[in-house]
Amino acid sequence: MIENFGGNVVRLRKEFGYSQEDLGKEIGVNKQTISNIERGVRYPTFETLEKIAKVLNASAVQLFGTEKEIEVADTSYVIDRMDEYEDKMQGMMRFAKIFDEQYLREIEETYKKALYIQNLFTEQPLVNEEGHNILNEDNQTKLKPSFFDSLPIKEIDSLIEKIDYIKANQNLL
């Protein structure tokens, strides 16, 4: 176990992006002490060991274990994290589904509104009581004028003028 310590400190130190000098400053020892610990020439005091574990956020297995022991310990951690993220992913998937359904409904509503507006400005086929298109003598579908074209614009303008006159002369009434 202790024979794995130096190599594990090197690995963890590098994973955290520390140089030997950086790690030494973090735990209150010099660079040479870190070098000696990593090469197995010297072993840390309990106090230094505790500081190394804290700074490198390392468990006993990560500090003293073999490669296989570390992998097994990390596997259970990874599985726990996967379970945690699975719940989060399920929530995100439910949200995405709801979002997609809402988004699709909004697109459908917008499409219907646009189609309605288009129909106000385009000619529409004339249909009989059974809902079939009425054909002209050339066997072409008869079209009725668009709603916009069928509006009595002159009459509307005349009514607007009359309303404006009434508003302007309200005190005479």
Backbone as a chain_set.jsonl record, in Angstrom:
{"seq": "MIENFGGNVVRLRKEFGYSQEDLGKEIGVNKQTISNIERGVRYPTFETLEKIAKVLNASAVQLFGTEKEIEVADTSYVIDRMDEYEDKMQGMMRFAKIFDEQYLREIEETYKKALYIQNLFTEQPLVNEEGHNILNEDNQTKLKPSFFDSLPIKEIDSLIEKIDYIKANQNLL", "coords": {"N": [[0.822, -1.193, 0.0], [1.802, 1.346, 0.939], [3.813, 1.6, -0.863], [2.601, 2.436, -3.18], [1.963, 5.015, -2.758], [3.634, 7.315, -3.449], [3.622, 7.378, -6.311], [0.885, 7.672, -6.736], [0.446, 10.176, -5.598], [1.876, 11.751, -7.398], [0.318, 11.341, -9.746], [-2.237, 12.359, -8.946], [-1.517, 14.984, -8.273], [-0.758, 15.997, -10.758], [-3.178, 15.693, -12.131], [-4.651, 17.667, -10.9], [-3.293, 19.811, -11.787], [-1.115, 20.878, -10.467], [2.223, 21.943, -9.821], [5.199, 20.516, -8.361], [6.204, 22.419, -6.645], [3.945, 24.114, -6.357], [2.121, 22.386, -5.009], [3.59, 21.909, -2.704], [3.611, 24.495, -1.548], [0.869, 24.756, -1.024], [0.459, 22.879, 0.991], [2.329, 23.527, 2.876], [5.049, 22.74, 2.771], [8.378, 22.281, 1.367], [9.481, 22.175, -2.132], [11.331, 20.105, -2.486], [10.635, 18.27, -0.527], [8.172, 17.347, -1.463], [9.071, 16.154, -3.823], [10.692, 14.113, -2.733], [8.735, 12.604, -1.395], [7.158, 11.738, -3.564], [8.991, 10.164, -4.958], [9.318, 8.132, -3.205], [11.331, 8.191, -1.371], [11.02, 9.389, 0.996], [8.491, 9.477, 3.549], [5.348, 11.003, 4.253], [4.464, 12.965, 7.187], [1.736, 12.336, 9.484], [0.26, 14.644, 9.671], [1.034, 16.061, 7.337], [0.222, 14.212, 5.451], [-2.557, 14.31, 5.814], [-3.029, 16.913, 4.941], [-2.232, 16.721, 2.252], [-4.164, 14.915, 1.289], [-6.435, 16.478, 1.638], [-5.961, 18.786, 0.008], [-5.676, 17.583, -2.508], [-8.077, 16.404, -2.684], [-8.507, 13.68, -2.101], [-9.196, 10.231, -1.513], [-8.416, 7.561, 0.834], [-8.021, 5.244, -0.649], [-7.43, 6.312, -3.15], [-4.992, 7.478, -2.593], [-3.352, 5.406, -1.543], [-3.953, 3.042, -2.831], [-3.75, 0.348, -5.297], [-3.57, 0.45, -8.891], [-5.766, -0.999, -9.88], [-7.415, -1.141, -7.587], [-8.021, 1.54, -7.277], [-9.413, 2.002, -9.633], [-11.676, 0.357, -9.184], [-12.76, 1.63, -6.938], [-13.259, 4.138, -8.057], [-15.123, 3.359, -9.948], [-17.5, 2.737, -8.531], [-18.056, 5.277, -7.634], [-18.44, 6.583, -10.069], [-20.678, 5.188, -10.998], [-22.548, 5.927, -9.055], [-22.666, 8.651, -9.642], [-23.65, 8.477, -12.239], [-26.222, 7.486, -11.751], [-27.27, 9.664, -10.409], [-27.138, 11.608, -12.437], [-28.76, 10.385, -14.297], [-31.357, 10.703, -13.305], [-31.517, 13.474, -13.526], [-31.256, 13.733, -16.289], [-33.562, 12.398, -17.146], [-35.49, 14.176, -16.218], [-34.812, 16.383, -17.792], [-35.373, 15.356, -20.311], [-38.134, 14.997, -20.13], [-38.87, 17.676, -19.876], [-37.928, 18.631, -22.344], [-39.624, 17.255, -24.071], [-42.138, 18.293, -23.373], [-41.616, 20.963, -23.997], [-41.112, 20.729, -26.756], [-43.649, 19.851, -27.6], [-45.224, 22.076, -26.91], [-43.978, 24.015, -28.464], [-44.469, 22.992, -31.019], [-47.259, 23.181, -31.039], [-47.537, 25.968, -30.979], [-46.369, 26.638, -33.422], [-48.179, 25.389, -35.141], [-50.517, 26.861, -34.545], [-49.718, 29.411, -35.393], [-49.323, 28.897, -38.096], [-51.981, 28.325, -38.866], [-53.184, 30.813, -38.432], [-51.764, 32.402, -40.248], [-52.548, 31.174, -42.624], [-55.278, 31.741, -42.563], [-55.196, 34.544, -42.815], [-54.003, 34.703, -45.343], [-56.036, 33.588, -46.873], [-57.902, 35.607, -46.751], [-57.027, 37.352, -48.652], [-56.877, 36.029, -51.051], [-58.424, 34.507, -53.913], [-61.174, 32.247, -53.581], [-62.365, 28.88, -54.051], [-65.621, 28.335, -55.419], [-68.255, 26.518, -53.942], [-70.702, 23.874, -54.015], [-73.795, 22.729, -52.33], [-73.058, 20.182, -51.472], [-70.418, 20.437, -51.003], [-68.699, 20.292, -53.148], [-66.532, 21.522, -55.706], [-67.637, 24.151, -57.833], [-67.903, 24.168, -61.293], [-66.928, 26.021, -64.219], [-67.961, 26.767, -67.662], [-65.694, 25.996, -69.061], [-64.794, 23.885, -67.684], [-63.302, 24.535, -65.483], [-62.531, 25.371, -62.094], [-64.765, 27.534, -60.523], [-64.12, 30.69, -59.117], [-64.571, 32.65, -56.223], [-64.419, 36.125, -55.437], [-61.706, 37.426, -53.419], [-61.996, 37.926, -49.863], [-61.122, 40.448, -49.121], [-61.262, 41.809, -51.601], [-63.975, 41.788, -51.896], [-64.972, 43.52, -50.092], [-66.993, 46.357, -49.363], [-65.609, 48.988, -50.107], [-66.07, 51.692, -50.886], [-68.503, 52.247, -49.6], [-67.746, 51.865, -46.949], [-65.834, 53.893, -46.675], [-67.56, 56.068, -46.99], [-69.193, 55.773, -44.716], [-67.279, 56.2, -42.732], [-66.667, 58.895, -43.195], [-69.136, 60.027, -42.499], [-69.311, 59.336, -39.787], [-67.097, 60.719, -38.805], [-68.014, 63.331, -39.314], [-70.209, 63.447, -37.595], [-68.905, 63.191, -35.11], [-67.362, 65.515, -35.16], [-69.335, 67.447, -35.125], [-70.824, 67.128, -32.854], [-71.694, 68.755, -30.798], [-73.772, 70.163, -31.943], [-75.889, 68.511, -32.053]], "CA": [[0.0, 0.0, 0.0], [2.617, 2.557, 1.033], [4.649, 1.681, -2.065], [1.82, 3.098, -4.227], [1.662, 6.378, -2.341], [4.37, 8.332, -4.216], [3.096, 7.434, -7.675], [-0.478, 8.203, -6.69], [0.536, 11.62, -5.359], [2.273, 12.351, -8.685], [-0.846, 11.316, -10.64], [-3.256, 13.298, -8.46], [-0.982, 16.341, -8.379], [-0.83, 16.386, -12.17], [-4.595, 15.826, -12.481], [-5.106, 18.962, -10.39], [-2.514, 20.853, -12.452], [-0.131, 21.451, -9.555], [3.629, 21.564, -9.898], [5.653, 20.097, -7.028], [6.323, 23.646, -5.858], [2.586, 24.558, -6.023], [1.569, 21.499, -3.991], [4.344, 22.183, -1.479], [3.097, 25.743, -0.957], [-0.492, 24.514, -0.529], [0.445, 22.087, 2.234], [3.308, 24.079, 3.815], [6.381, 22.102, 2.727], [9.104, 22.755, 0.183], [9.425, 21.358, -3.351], [12.16, 18.907, -2.315], [9.863, 17.325, 0.288], [7.208, 16.726, -2.384], [9.85, 15.279, -4.705], [11.09, 12.936, -1.94], [7.533, 11.791, -1.154], [6.749, 11.125, -4.838], [9.97, 9.129, -5.342], [9.318, 7.082, -2.188], [12.521, 8.335, -0.548], [10.547, 9.852, 2.302], [7.05, 9.374, 3.707], [4.87, 12.201, 4.95], [3.918, 12.847, 8.542], [0.279, 12.241, 9.433], [-0.248, 15.994, 9.414], [1.259, 16.346, 5.911], [-0.657, 13.287, 4.723], [-3.907, 14.857, 5.895], [-3.058, 18.109, 4.076], [-2.182, 16.248, 0.855], [-5.491, 14.353, 0.976], [-7.407, 17.569, 1.554], [-5.672, 19.619, -1.17], [-5.92, 16.795, -3.727], [-9.435, 15.859, -2.575], [-8.247, 12.262, -2.353], [-9.543, 9.24, -0.496], [-7.3, 6.673, 1.188], [-7.794, 4.339, -1.785], [-6.763, 7.076, -4.217], [-3.614, 7.759, -2.188], [-2.542, 4.215, -1.232], [-4.393, 1.873, -3.57], [-3.164, -0.02, -6.584], [-4.345, 0.956, -10.037], [-7.052, -1.713, -9.931], [-8.228, -0.704, -6.447], [-8.491, 2.898, -7.58], [-10.444, 1.865, -10.669], [-12.884, -0.184, -8.552], [-13.317, 2.697, -6.096], [-13.792, 5.158, -8.964], [-16.29, 2.807, -10.644], [-18.703, 2.945, -7.719], [-18.315, 6.721, -7.657], [-18.989, 6.891, -11.392], [-22.036, 4.63, -11.048], [-23.385, 6.821, -8.242], [-22.846, 9.891, -10.416], [-24.524, 8.156, -13.374], [-27.584, 7.424, -11.221], [-27.669, 11.045, -10.139], [-27.356, 12.29, -13.709], [-29.881, 9.756, -15.001], [-32.56, 11.4, -12.85], [-31.497, 14.81, -14.128], [-31.499, 13.57, -17.73], [-34.981, 12.074, -17.31], [-36.194, 15.448, -16.059], [-34.547, 17.207, -18.978], [-36.086, 14.758, -21.435], [-39.551, 15.349, -19.955], [-38.978, 19.099, -20.196], [-37.754, 18.783, -23.79], [-40.835, 16.761, -24.724], [-43.176, 19.31, -23.145], [-41.209, 22.137, -24.766], [-41.346, 20.418, -28.162], [-45.096, 19.823, -27.844], [-45.696, 23.456, -26.852], [-43.409, 24.69, -29.627], [-45.203, 22.518, -32.19], [-48.601, 23.788, -30.973], [-47.41, 27.383, -31.367], [-46.129, 26.664, -34.869], [-49.453, 25.041, -35.775], [-51.415, 28.012, -34.393], [-49.214, 30.477, -36.262], [-49.619, 28.475, -39.462], [-53.418, 28.506, -39.102], [-53.441, 32.257, -38.518], [-51.206, 32.873, -41.517], [-53.416, 30.642, -43.668], [-56.512, 32.525, -42.503], [-54.897, 35.861, -43.404], [-53.796, 34.489, -46.787], [-57.345, 33.347, -47.487], [-58.607, 36.889, -46.864], [-56.519, 38.101, -49.796], [-56.834, 35.203, -52.263], [-59.723, 33.997, -54.383], [-61.485, 30.928, -53.042], [-63.273, 28.141, -54.935], [-67.052, 28.282, -55.105], [-68.665, 25.132, -53.712], [-72.147, 23.647, -53.924], [-74.239, 22.272, -51.018], [-72.344, 18.959, -51.08], [-69.017, 20.773, -50.753], [-67.895, 20.078, -54.35], [-66.242, 22.741, -56.458], [-68.505, 24.472, -58.969], [-67.071, 24.352, -62.483], [-67.479, 26.884, -65.268], [-68.139, 26.075, -68.94], [-64.396, 25.444, -69.501], [-64.475, 22.823, -66.739], [-62.372, 25.083, -64.501], [-63.196, 25.727, -60.837], [-65.152, 28.937, -60.387], [-63.557, 31.301, -57.924], [-65.228, 33.855, -55.726], [-63.386, 37.12, -55.132], [-61.186, 37.358, -52.048], [-62.757, 38.696, -48.89], [-60.66, 41.829, -49.224], [-61.81, 42.382, -52.842], [-65.442, 41.884, -51.811], [-65.364, 44.545, -49.125], [-67.556, 47.567, -49.981], [-64.682, 50.044, -49.696], [-66.689, 53.015, -51.034], [-69.498, 52.397, -48.534], [-67.022, 51.999, -45.683], [-65.289, 55.255, -46.669], [-68.685, 56.989, -46.777], [-69.567, 55.676, -43.304], [-66.223, 56.85, -41.947], [-66.863, 60.342, -43.329], [-70.325, 60.396, -41.725], [-68.953, 59.225, -38.363], [-66.223, 61.862, -38.519], [-68.853, 64.519, -39.302], [-70.993, 63.405, -36.352], [-67.986, 63.481, -34.012], [-66.955, 66.918, -35.235], [-70.494, 68.324, -34.89], [-71.567, 66.53, -31.752], [-72.304, 69.806, -29.988], [-74.958, 70.651, -32.634], [-76.968, 67.522, -31.919]], "C": [[0.867, 1.257, 0.0], [3.483, 2.733, -0.204], [3.93, 2.372, -3.223], [1.658, 4.597, -3.974], [2.329, 7.433, -3.236], [3.828, 8.498, -5.625], [1.684, 8.017, -7.729], [-0.487, 9.71, -6.436], [0.919, 12.327, -6.658], [1.053, 12.452, -9.605], [-1.886, 12.351, -10.227], [-2.785, 14.746, -8.592], [-1.099, 16.848, -9.818], [-2.275, 16.553, -12.623], [-5.147, 17.184, -12.038], [-4.308, 20.121, -10.986], [-1.503, 21.546, -11.549], [1.273, 21.034, -9.963], [4.017, 21.089, -8.503], [5.744, 21.317, -6.105], [4.942, 24.147, -5.413], [1.996, 23.713, -4.896], [2.267, 21.738, -2.659], [3.846, 23.44, -0.784], [1.72, 25.531, -0.346], [-0.491, 23.783, 0.813], [1.527, 22.526, 3.223], [4.618, 23.338, 3.891], [7.097, 22.602, 1.465], [9.028, 21.744, -0.965], [10.194, 20.046, -3.174], [11.421, 17.844, -1.495], [8.849, 16.602, -0.589], [7.93, 15.759, -3.302], [10.238, 13.992, -3.97], [9.903, 12.012, -1.684], [7.152, 11.045, -2.425], [7.708, 10.014, -5.271], [10.041, 8.002, -4.327], [10.541, 7.121, -1.31], [12.132, 8.69, 0.882], [9.026, 9.712, 2.344], [6.556, 10.56, 4.525], [4.476, 11.91, 6.394], [2.402, 12.723, 8.403], [-0.343, 13.599, 9.106], [-0.118, 16.346, 7.926], [0.369, 15.461, 5.053], [-2.09, 13.829, 4.684], [-4.042, 16.072, 4.968], [-3.044, 17.719, 2.6], [-3.552, 15.73, 0.437], [-6.514, 15.465, 0.79], [-7.207, 18.387, 0.281], [-5.994, 18.872, -2.464], [-7.291, 16.132, -3.723], [-9.407, 14.344, -2.806], [-8.668, 11.4, -1.171], [-8.302, 8.409, -0.189], [-6.973, 5.735, 0.025], [-7.052, 5.074, -2.902], [-5.309, 7.367, -3.872], [-2.759, 6.5, -2.058], [-2.868, 3.008, -2.101], [-3.598, 1.597, -4.832], [-4.048, 0.559, -7.688], [-5.72, 0.302, -10.094], [-7.961, -1.297, -8.781], [-8.817, 0.683, -6.691], [-9.6, 2.843, -8.626], [-11.754, 1.36, -10.074], [-13.549, 0.897, -7.708], [-13.945, 3.78, -6.976], [-15.045, 4.667, -9.675], [-17.553, 3.018, -9.832], [-19.061, 4.421, -7.669], [-18.973, 7.115, -8.978], [-20.423, 6.38, -11.502], [-22.991, 5.501, -10.231], [-23.672, 8.107, -9.0], [-23.773, 9.651, -11.607], [-25.973, 8.096, -12.918], [-28.12, 8.825, -10.972], [-27.991, 11.772, -11.444], [-28.494, 11.674, -14.509], [-31.19, 10.441, -14.607], [-32.642, 12.787, -13.484], [-31.814, 14.728, -15.623], [-32.968, 13.241, -17.998], [-35.826, 13.339, -17.188], [-36.017, 16.333, -17.275], [-35.3, 16.664, -20.186], [-37.575, 15.073, -21.348], [-39.774, 16.807, -20.318], [-38.881, 19.315, -21.7], [-39.007, 18.336, -24.532], [-41.962, 17.782, -24.588], [-42.877, 20.542, -23.982], [-41.485, 21.916, -26.248], [-42.832, 20.443, -28.489], [-45.655, 21.245, -27.86], [-45.235, 24.212, -28.094], [-44.165, 24.284, -30.893], [-46.622, 23.089, -32.214], [-48.55, 25.247, -31.426], [-47.169, 27.514, -32.866], [-47.432, 26.389, -35.604], [-50.43, 26.209, -35.702], [-50.995, 29.153, -35.312], [-49.497, 30.154, -37.717], [-51.093, 28.704, -39.792], [-53.771, 29.981, -39.251], [-52.938, 32.818, -39.846], [-52.076, 32.406, -42.682], [-54.727, 31.42, -43.721], [-56.305, 33.895, -43.159], [-54.701, 35.733, -44.906], [-55.136, 34.321, -47.487], [-58.167, 34.628, -47.609], [-58.223, 37.632, -48.14], [-56.436, 37.287, -51.091], [-58.24, 34.739, -52.634], [-59.912, 32.581, -53.869], [-62.436, 30.202, -53.99], [-64.727, 28.258, -54.458], [-67.441, 26.815, -54.96], [-70.183, 25.037, -53.634], [-72.499, 23.116, -52.543], [-73.516, 21.017, -50.546], [-70.868, 19.207, -50.81], [-68.121, 20.544, -51.958], [-67.688, 21.405, -55.072], [-67.233, 22.908, -57.609], [-67.601, 24.793, -60.147], [-67.751, 25.296, -63.461], [-67.575, 26.089, -66.568], [-66.849, 25.498, -69.507], [-63.904, 24.332, -68.577], [-63.384, 23.239, -65.734], [-63.156, 25.45, -63.245], [-63.503, 27.219, -60.837], [-64.588, 29.464, -59.073], [-64.379, 32.502, -57.508], [-64.122, 34.842, -55.369], [-62.906, 36.96, -53.679], [-62.05, 38.214, -51.142], [-62.4, 40.174, -49.001], [-61.244, 42.511, -50.457], [-63.32, 42.574, -52.751], [-65.911, 42.926, -50.79], [-65.918, 45.776, -49.856], [-66.76, 48.799, -49.526], [-65.332, 51.427, -49.783], [-67.693, 53.254, -49.921], [-68.823, 52.583, -47.173], [-66.434, 53.405, -45.572], [-66.387, 56.273, -46.385], [-69.121, 56.964, -45.31], [-68.538, 56.363, -42.412], [-66.377, 58.364, -42.003], [-68.045, 60.797, -42.485], [-70.031, 60.352, -40.224], [-68.066, 60.392, -37.955], [-67.026, 63.156, -38.423], [-69.652, 64.595, -38.001], [-70.105, 63.752, -35.156], [-67.625, 64.959, -33.976], [-68.103, 67.857, -34.863], [-71.374, 67.802, -33.76], [-72.287, 67.592, -30.912], [-73.569, 70.374, -30.637], [-76.147, 69.717, -32.448], [-77.73, 67.648, -30.652]], "O": [[0.687, 2.135, -0.844], [3.849, 3.852, -0.564], [4.581, 2.847, -4.153], [1.266, 5.349, -4.866], [1.658, 8.342, -3.724], [3.6, 9.618, -6.082], [1.338, 8.758, -8.65], [-1.317, 10.434, -6.984], [0.362, 13.374, -6.986], [0.783, 13.51, -10.174], [-2.36, 13.127, -11.056], [-3.557, 15.625, -8.975], [-1.493, 17.99, -10.055], [-2.575, 17.45, -13.411], [-5.996, 17.772, -12.708], [-4.612, 21.284, -10.72], [-1.081, 22.668, -11.828], [1.488, 19.903, -10.399], [3.241, 21.246, -7.56], [5.397, 21.241, -4.927], [4.763, 24.553, -4.265], [1.437, 24.25, -3.941], [1.623, 21.766, -1.61], [3.677, 23.45, 0.436], [1.427, 26.061, 0.725], [-1.339, 24.041, 1.668], [1.631, 21.95, 4.306], [5.247, 23.299, 4.948], [6.497, 23.258, 0.614], [8.574, 20.613, -0.789], [9.759, 18.999, -3.654], [11.573, 16.649, -1.749], [8.68, 15.388, -0.476], [7.445, 14.651, -3.535], [10.122, 12.901, -4.53], [10.036, 10.79, -1.746], [6.854, 9.851, -2.377], [7.285, 9.033, -5.883], [10.743, 7.016, -4.548], [10.783, 6.173, -0.562], [12.819, 8.338, 1.841], [8.355, 9.814, 1.317], [7.271, 11.062, 5.392], [4.196, 10.771, 6.767], [1.85, 12.976, 7.332], [-1.328, 13.693, 8.373], [-1.058, 16.871, 7.328], [-0.174, 15.91, 4.044], [-2.745, 13.805, 3.642], [-5.059, 16.23, 4.292], [-3.757, 18.312, 1.79], [-4.045, 16.064, -0.641], [-7.356, 15.403, -0.106], [-8.166, 18.653, -0.444], [-6.524, 19.46, -3.406], [-7.631, 15.388, -4.643], [-10.179, 13.806, -3.6], [-8.522, 11.777, -0.008], [-7.274, 8.531, -0.856], [-5.806, 5.463, -0.256], [-6.148, 4.515, -3.523], [-4.477, 7.49, -4.771], [-1.582, 6.51, -2.416], [-2.113, 2.036, -2.1], [-2.888, 2.454, -5.359], [-5.131, 1.085, -7.431], [-6.723, 0.976, -10.33], [-9.162, -1.118, -8.983], [-9.968, 0.954, -6.348], [-10.602, 3.55, -8.519], [-12.824, 1.866, -10.411], [-14.768, 1.062, -7.758], [-15.03, 4.278, -6.677], [-15.937, 5.46, -9.976], [-18.575, 3.434, -10.377], [-20.24, 4.776, -7.662], [-19.937, 7.88, -9.001], [-21.286, 7.07, -12.044], [-24.109, 5.779, -10.665], [-24.802, 8.594, -8.996], [-24.584, 10.512, -11.95], [-26.862, 8.593, -13.61], [-29.271, 9.132, -11.284], [-29.001, 12.469, -11.539], [-29.127, 12.359, -15.313], [-32.03, 10.727, -15.461], [-33.709, 13.217, -13.923], [-32.553, 15.558, -16.153], [-33.554, 13.741, -18.958], [-36.762, 13.546, -17.959], [-36.969, 16.964, -17.735], [-35.809, 17.437, -20.997], [-38.21, 15.379, -22.358], [-40.75, 17.142, -20.989], [-39.652, 20.086, -22.271], [-39.408, 18.965, -25.511], [-42.651, 18.096, -25.558], [-43.775, 21.106, -24.606], [-42.022, 22.794, -26.923], [-43.239, 20.983, -29.518], [-46.465, 21.584, -28.722], [-46.005, 24.957, -28.7], [-44.466, 25.126, -31.738], [-47.133, 23.44, -33.278], [-49.419, 25.702, -32.169], [-47.715, 28.413, -33.505], [-47.757, 27.071, -36.576], [-51.099, 26.518, -36.688], [-51.842, 29.788, -35.939], [-49.871, 31.036, -38.49], [-51.422, 29.213, -40.864], [-54.574, 30.346, -40.109], [-53.62, 33.618, -40.486], [-52.313, 33.164, -43.623], [-55.228, 31.724, -44.804], [-57.13, 34.345, -43.953], [-55.185, 36.573, -45.665], [-55.342, 34.857, -48.576], [-59.035, 34.725, -48.476], [-58.996, 38.443, -48.65], [-55.978, 37.796, -52.114], [-59.117, 34.6, -51.781], [-58.957, 31.816, -53.736], [-63.236, 30.848, -54.668], [-65.009, 28.275, -53.259], [-67.016, 25.971, -55.749], [-70.861, 25.987, -53.241], [-71.636, 23.048, -51.668], [-73.374, 20.806, -49.341], [-70.144, 18.287, -50.429], [-66.899, 20.593, -51.823], [-68.547, 22.287, -55.052], [-67.614, 21.941, -58.268], [-66.661, 25.578, -60.031], [-68.978, 25.368, -63.529], [-67.306, 24.888, -66.586], [-66.897, 24.601, -70.349], [-62.758, 23.892, -68.668], [-62.649, 22.401, -65.212], [-64.331, 25.805, -63.334], [-62.639, 28.052, -61.108], [-64.581, 28.769, -58.056], [-64.829, 33.28, -58.349], [-63.009, 34.435, -55.036], [-63.622, 36.425, -52.832], [-62.75, 39.117, -51.601], [-63.276, 41.039, -48.976], [-61.676, 43.662, -50.381], [-63.884, 43.421, -53.444], [-67.109, 43.176, -50.652], [-65.357, 46.188, -50.872], [-67.206, 49.55, -48.658], [-65.175, 52.245, -48.876], [-67.737, 54.345, -49.352], [-69.284, 53.371, -46.348], [-66.517, 54.039, -44.519], [-66.178, 57.225, -45.634], [-69.388, 58.014, -44.725], [-68.899, 57.032, -41.444], [-66.236, 59.043, -40.986], [-67.973, 61.834, -41.826], [-70.456, 61.236, -39.479], [-68.254, 60.984, -36.892], [-66.759, 63.989, -37.556], [-69.762, 65.655, -37.385], [-70.511, 64.521, -34.285], [-67.585, 65.579, -32.913], [-67.865, 68.946, -34.34], [-72.58, 68.046, -33.758], [-73.369, 67.339, -30.382], [-74.369, 71.009, -29.95], [-77.291, 70.114, -32.67], [-78.663, 66.881, -30.414]]}, "num_chains": 1, "name": "protein.A"}
